[in-house]
Amino acid sequence: MVLKINACAGIMGGTYNERYVPGGYFDQIEFEKILEIVSEIDDVSGYFVYYPGHPLIDDPDKLKKKLADYNTKVSDIAAETWADRKWKYGTLTARDKNIRKEAIKIIKHTMDLAVELDAHSVLVWPGHDGVDYAFQADFNSAWDYLIESLEEIGEHNPEVKVAIEYKQKDPRAKSYIEDMAKLMLIVKSLKADNIGAALDLGHSFFAAERPAESLAILDRHNKLYQIHLNDNYRDADPDLLFGTINFWETLEFFYWLTKISYDGWMHTDFVSPRDDRVKMFKLAVKLIRDYEKMAEKLKKHSDIIDGNLKGHNFVDNMTLIRELLFEK
């Protein structure tokens, strides 16, 4: 297993503004400078882009050439449908038909760009699709709109994988697609076969899931299109540095990664509003490789570990894993 790692402008280029510090904690790093930084990190081979608004996104050939100049390429592309006030009542579930049509149009064009840019998949995060209060929404209409929208999106180009990112909440108090189980219910109800999932490790923690189980379920149905790596304390989604908090669950997640044939990218999806952005990114890449190496070490003993899993034999498994990681 050699995982493909990508970078994106949001990690290093953003100012990290928030409601307490509207101006952000950093100055913007220009796109070409980010590419220069990324090109110096051997283990990063892809770049995550978005539409609309990403530098050069309206000229795919020029963007591909610019990335190639820095020895990288597009990994995945996101349909950006969250950073404008017009989306405040939702995108794919908005009661206003024109809003839904506009969101779908953006996603379809992003799918077209994915083909031109040779992207692995398209990310759709319906962040504003949800509720804040009881007696606020007509759930039947919302789900009807959601299913209809996803069917239309999937039919646009069945060859393009579309990864839906689930999340408990934020910016809405409660999201419609809040966990892996609800997302899979939606996906399995669709006729379109190219709609799948983006498994965000932090969102899985936040949803009180067992990320390794979520990974296994999505893989069983061939619906794992993207993996986003970050961390949290399971009470919010601050996109903390990957691999720094939930050690054992993250290791289990990476062990299960060795058991499947995931061909997508590992998306470094964290923010660093106070620490040095470049140093944090380099550390994230090292931590990904560290977990990968530990998982590979466990894989060499998978016959014993998997046997213990089938027998629910925790103590012998943890004894062996501890010895492998800390004594040898």
Backbone torsions as a table, in degrees:
resi	resn	phi	psi	omega
1	MET	NA	116.9	172.5
2	VAL	-124.0	103.0	-174.7
3	LEU	-75.5	141.4	177.1
4	LYS	-89.3	127.1	-176.1
5	ILE	-112.3	136.7	178.1
6	ASN	-117.9	172.4	176.1
7	ALA	-127.5	167.0	174.5
8	CYS	-152.2	161.3	-176.8
9	ALA	-62.7	-30.6	-176.2
10	GLY	-64.3	-25.5	-177.9
11	ILE	-74.0	-48.0	-174.4
12	MET	-109.6	-25.2	-173.1
13	GLY	-86.9	-19.3	-174.6
14	GLY	-72.9	159.1	175.8
15	THR	-88.0	-14.5	-177.5
16	TYR	59.1	49.7	175.0
17	ASN	-74.6	151.1	177.5
18	GLU	-148.5	177.4	-176.0
19	ARG	-65.7	-25.8	178.7
20	TYR	-81.6	-32.6	179.0
21	VAL	-130.3	78.3	-174.3
22	PRO	-56.8	-28.8	-179.7
23	GLY	-82.3	-4.6	179.4
24	GLY	83.8	172.5	-176.7
25	TYR	-99.5	-13.0	-177.2
26	PHE	-137.8	163.6	168.4
27	ASP	-83.4	156.5	179.5
28	GLN	-67.1	138.2	170.9
29	ILE	-98.3	129.1	-176.4
30	GLU	-67.9	152.0	-175.7
31	PHE	-52.4	-48.9	-176.4
32	GLU	-66.5	-32.9	176.7
33	LYS	-66.9	-38.5	177.2
34	ILE	-62.2	-44.4	179.1
35	LEU	-61.2	-38.5	178.3
36	GLU	-62.7	-43.1	179.2
37	ILE	-64.3	-47.3	-177.6
38	VAL	-63.7	-37.2	-178.0
39	SER	-63.4	-19.7	-179.1
40	GLU	-88.6	-1.1	-179.9
41	ILE	-107.1	109.6	-171.4
42	ASP	-59.2	-35.5	-172.6
43	ASP	-83.1	1.0	-179.7
44	VAL	-107.2	118.8	-173.4
45	SER	-123.2	1.2	-179.2
46	GLY	-138.7	165.7	-177.9
47	TYR	-137.0	127.6	-177.7
48	PHE	-90.3	125.0	-176.7
49	VAL	-119.9	176.4	-179.6
50	TYR	-147.6	160.1	175.7
51	TYR	-136.9	137.2	-3.3
52	PRO	-85.8	170.4	169.8
53	GLY	104.6	-18.5	-178.7
54	HIS	-72.2	143.7	177.2
55	PRO	-52.6	131.2	175.8
56	LEU	67.1	8.6	-175.1
57	ILE	-66.0	-23.3	179.2
58	ASP	-82.4	-2.2	176.3
59	ASP	-132.6	79.7	-173.9
60	PRO	-53.7	-40.4	-179.3
61	ASP	-64.0	-40.9	179.1
62	LYS	-67.2	-38.3	178.2
63	LEU	-65.4	-44.5	178.7
64	LYS	-60.2	-41.7	179.7
65	LYS	-66.0	-41.9	179.5
66	LYS	-61.6	-44.3	179.0
67	LEU	-64.7	-40.8	179.6
68	ALA	-63.2	-33.0	178.1
69	ASP	-60.9	-25.2	179.7
70	TYR	-109.3	21.1	173.9
71	ASN	60.0	40.7	175.8
72	THR	-140.9	178.9	-177.9
73	LYS	-153.5	168.4	177.9
74	VAL	-69.5	131.2	175.1
75	SER	-92.7	-64.3	177.1
76	ASP	-136.4	169.4	179.0
77	ILE	-135.4	138.9	179.5
78	ALA	-104.0	142.5	170.1
79	ALA	-88.2	108.7	-173.3
80	GLU	-81.9	100.8	-179.3
81	THR	-130.3	48.3	180.0
82	TRP	-142.0	-17.7	-169.7
83	ALA	-96.2	18.2	179.2
84	ASP	-126.5	142.1	-176.8
85	ARG	-61.6	-20.7	-179.5
86	LYS	-64.8	-18.8	-179.1
87	TRP	-89.5	7.8	-169.5
88	LYS	-61.4	-24.5	176.8
89	TYR	-103.2	16.4	176.4
90	GLY	111.3	174.0	179.8
91	THR	-121.0	-77.1	-177.9
92	LEU	-76.0	-13.2	177.7
93	THR	-115.2	6.0	-177.7
94	ALA	-59.1	139.6	179.9
95	ARG	-70.4	-23.7	178.1
96	ASP	-80.5	114.6	-177.0
97	LYS	-59.2	-35.4	-178.9
98	ASN	-66.6	-34.6	176.6
99	ILE	-66.8	-45.0	178.4
100	ARG	-60.2	-43.8	179.9
101	LYS	-62.0	-39.1	-180.0
102	GLU	-67.2	-41.9	178.4
103	ALA	-62.7	-44.8	179.7
104	ILE	-63.0	-39.3	178.5
105	LYS	-61.1	-43.5	178.4
106	ILE	-62.3	-43.7	-178.1
107	ILE	-66.3	-41.4	177.9
108	LYS	-62.0	-43.0	179.5
109	HIS	-66.4	-35.5	176.5
110	THR	-62.8	-37.5	176.0
111	MET	-63.5	-40.4	177.2
112	ASP	-63.3	-41.2	178.0
113	LEU	-64.7	-36.2	178.8
114	ALA	-57.8	-39.6	178.3
115	VAL	-65.6	-46.6	-178.8
116	GLU	-65.5	-32.4	-175.4
117	LEU	-95.3	0.0	-178.0
118	ASP	59.3	36.9	178.9
119	ALA	-74.9	148.8	-179.8
120	HIS	-69.1	-40.3	-177.6
121	SER	-162.0	170.8	179.2
122	VAL	-112.0	131.5	178.0
123	LEU	-95.0	132.7	172.3
124	VAL	-125.2	116.9	176.3
125	TRP	-115.3	104.1	179.4
126	PRO	-81.3	65.9	-171.7
127	GLY	-63.8	-31.8	-178.3
128	HIS	-94.1	3.6	179.9
129	ASP	-89.3	99.7	-177.3
130	GLY	176.4	-159.7	-178.9
131	VAL	-137.3	164.6	175.5
132	ASP	-116.6	-23.5	-173.7
133	TYR	-140.8	161.5	168.7
134	ALA	-67.7	152.7	179.4
135	PHE	59.8	31.1	179.9
136	GLN	-105.2	-27.2	-169.9
137	ALA	-130.8	150.8	169.5
138	ASP	-92.8	98.8	-173.0
139	PHE	-63.4	-37.7	179.6
140	ASN	-62.1	-45.2	179.1
141	SER	-64.5	-42.3	-179.1
142	ALA	-59.7	-45.1	-179.7
143	TRP	-69.5	-35.7	175.7
144	ASP	-61.4	-46.6	179.0
145	TYR	-61.0	-41.9	-177.8
146	LEU	-63.0	-48.8	-179.6
147	ILE	-63.4	-45.3	179.1
148	GLU	-60.1	-43.1	-179.0
149	SER	-64.7	-44.7	-178.8
150	LEU	-67.2	-36.2	176.0
151	GLU	-61.7	-44.7	179.9
152	GLU	-64.2	-39.9	179.2
153	ILE	-64.6	-47.1	-179.0
154	GLY	-62.6	-38.6	-178.5
155	GLU	-70.5	-20.3	-177.2
156	HIS	-58.0	-43.0	174.7
157	ASN	-156.3	97.3	-176.9
158	PRO	-61.6	-13.3	-179.1
159	GLU	-85.5	-10.4	-178.6
160	VAL	-99.3	124.7	177.6
161	LYS	-76.9	131.8	178.8
162	VAL	-117.2	116.2	-176.5
163	ALA	-99.6	118.3	177.7
164	ILE	-91.0	129.3	-179.2
165	GLU	-99.8	120.5	179.0
166	TYR	-93.5	156.8	-179.2
167	LYS	-163.7	139.7	-177.7
168	GLN	-57.5	-50.2	-177.5
169	LYS	-165.6	173.6	179.3
170	ASP	86.4	107.4	14.4
171	PRO	-82.8	-20.3	176.2
172	ARG	-78.9	155.6	179.9
173	ALA	-65.4	-32.7	173.9
174	LYS	-142.9	131.6	179.2
175	SER	-91.4	149.5	174.2
176	TYR	-65.4	-45.4	179.2
177	ILE	-99.3	86.9	-168.7
178	GLU	-100.3	-15.1	179.4
179	ASP	-152.6	175.2	-175.8
180	MET	-64.8	-39.2	-177.0
181	ALA	-63.3	-43.2	179.5
182	LYS	-67.7	-38.2	177.3
183	LEU	-62.6	-43.0	-179.6
184	MET	-66.4	-34.0	175.7
185	LEU	-60.5	-42.9	178.4
186	ILE	-65.7	-50.3	-176.7
187	VAL	-59.2	-43.0	-177.7
188	LYS	-72.9	-14.5	178.3
189	SER	-90.0	-5.7	-177.1
190	LEU	-87.4	149.0	169.9
191	LYS	-78.6	-35.2	178.5
192	ALA	-63.1	131.7	-174.8
193	ASP	-100.1	0.0	-175.8
194	ASN	-105.8	15.5	175.8
195	ILE	-100.2	122.8	-179.0
196	GLY	-137.0	-148.0	-170.6
197	ALA	-127.4	147.4	164.0
198	ALA	-104.3	115.0	179.8
199	LEU	-91.8	102.5	176.5
200	ASP	-89.9	117.7	-175.0
201	LEU	-57.4	-43.3	179.1
202	GLY	-65.1	-38.8	178.4
203	HIS	-66.1	-34.9	177.4
204	SER	-66.2	-43.5	174.9
205	PHE	-60.0	-46.1	-177.3
206	PHE	-61.5	-31.9	-179.9
207	ALA	-85.9	7.9	-179.2
208	ALA	60.8	34.3	177.0
209	GLU	-91.5	168.9	166.1
210	ARG	-99.8	104.0	-172.5
211	PRO	-54.6	-36.3	179.1
212	ALA	-63.9	-37.2	177.7
213	GLU	-67.6	-43.1	177.9
214	SER	-59.3	-42.5	176.9
215	LEU	-58.8	-47.5	-177.2
216	ALA	-63.8	-40.7	-179.4
217	ILE	-66.9	-46.6	179.0
218	LEU	-61.4	-38.4	179.1
219	ASP	-67.7	-37.1	178.3
220	ARG	-56.2	-33.0	-176.9
221	HIS	-103.1	8.1	180.0
222	ASN	56.0	42.5	-177.1
223	LYS	-119.8	13.9	178.5
224	LEU	-91.2	102.9	-175.2
225	TYR	-104.5	-30.1	180.0
226	GLN	-142.5	151.4	171.6
227	ILE	-127.5	127.4	178.4
228	HIS	-112.8	131.7	-173.5
229	LEU	-112.0	122.2	173.3
230	ASN	-161.6	-168.9	-176.1
231	ASP	-150.0	163.2	176.4
232	ASN	-166.3	179.1	180.0
233	TYR	-96.1	17.4	177.4
234	ARG	71.6	7.0	-179.0
235	ASP	-114.0	-5.4	-179.8
236	ALA	-167.6	-179.6	-177.9
237	ASP	-126.2	70.3	-179.7
238	PRO	-81.5	3.2	-179.9
239	ASP	53.8	54.4	177.7
240	LEU	-74.8	167.6	-175.0
241	LEU	-58.8	130.4	-179.4
242	PHE	-53.6	139.7	169.0
243	GLY	76.5	13.6	-173.3
244	THR	-106.2	-6.7	-174.7
245	ILE	-126.7	-59.8	-174.9
246	ASN	-94.4	74.9	-171.1
247	PHE	-62.0	-56.4	-171.3
248	TRP	-66.9	-40.5	178.6
249	GLU	-66.3	-35.6	178.0
250	THR	-68.6	-40.2	177.1
251	LEU	-63.9	-42.1	177.3
252	GLU	-61.5	-40.4	177.1
253	PHE	-58.5	-46.2	-179.2
254	PHE	-70.5	-31.9	175.6
255	TYR	-63.2	-44.3	178.8
256	TRP	-67.7	-26.2	174.2
257	LEU	-61.6	-32.9	179.6
258	THR	-70.1	-14.4	-175.1
259	LYS	-96.4	-5.2	-178.5
260	ILE	-121.0	175.2	-179.4
261	SER	-112.1	64.9	179.2
262	TYR	-77.0	124.8	-177.4
263	ASP	-111.2	10.6	179.9
264	GLY	-91.2	-163.6	-175.2
265	TRP	-105.5	156.5	170.9
266	MET	-97.1	109.2	-174.6
267	HIS	-89.4	117.0	179.9
268	THR	-77.4	93.1	-168.5
269	ASP	-112.5	72.0	178.9
270	PHE	-137.2	164.6	176.2
271	VAL	-121.3	154.8	-176.3
272	SER	-138.4	74.5	-173.9
273	PRO	-73.4	-14.2	-175.9
274	ARG	-123.2	-31.7	179.8
275	ASP	-90.5	162.6	179.3
276	ASP	-56.8	121.4	-173.4
277	ARG	-64.6	-41.1	-177.5
278	VAL	-69.9	-44.3	178.4
279	LYS	-62.0	-39.8	179.5
280	MET	-64.7	-40.5	179.5
281	PHE	-65.2	-44.3	178.9
282	LYS	-61.6	-38.9	178.2
283	LEU	-66.1	-39.6	178.5
284	ALA	-59.6	-43.6	179.5
285	VAL	-62.5	-43.0	179.1
286	LYS	-63.5	-39.9	-179.7
287	LEU	-67.1	-37.2	175.9
288	ILE	-60.3	-45.7	179.3
289	ARG	-66.8	-34.6	178.0
290	ASP	-62.6	-47.4	179.1
291	TYR	-65.4	-36.6	177.8
292	GLU	-62.4	-43.7	179.5
293	LYS	-65.5	-41.6	178.4
294	MET	-63.4	-41.6	179.3
295	ALA	-64.1	-39.6	178.3
296	GLU	-64.7	-35.9	177.5
297	LYS	-64.1	-40.4	178.2
298	LEU	-69.0	-36.0	-177.4
299	LYS	-59.7	-32.3	179.1
300	LYS	-63.0	-17.2	179.2
301	HIS	-118.4	27.5	-174.1
302	SER	-63.9	-28.4	179.0
303	ASP	-61.7	-40.3	179.1
304	ILE	-75.5	-47.7	-177.7
305	ILE	-61.0	-45.9	-179.2
306	ASP	-67.7	-34.4	175.1
307	GLY	-62.7	-41.3	177.3
308	ASN	-66.9	-35.5	177.1
309	LEU	-62.4	-44.6	-179.5
310	LYS	-64.8	-30.1	179.2
311	GLY	-93.0	6.2	-176.9
312	HIS	53.7	36.9	-176.7
313	ASN	-95.5	83.2	-176.1
314	PHE	-68.7	-46.5	-170.0
315	VAL	-64.1	-40.8	178.5
316	ASP	-68.7	-36.8	177.3
317	ASN	-63.6	-49.3	-176.9
318	MET	-68.0	-32.0	176.1
319	THR	-63.5	-45.9	179.1
320	LEU	-64.6	-46.6	-177.3
321	ILE	-62.8	-41.3	177.7
322	ARG	-60.5	-44.0	-179.9
323	GLU	-63.5	-42.8	-177.9
324	LEU	-65.0	-37.7	-174.7
325	LEU	-87.3	-35.1	-169.1
326	PHE	-116.4	-8.9	-178.9
327	GLU	-117.3	-13.8	-176.0
328	LYS	-115.3	NA	NA
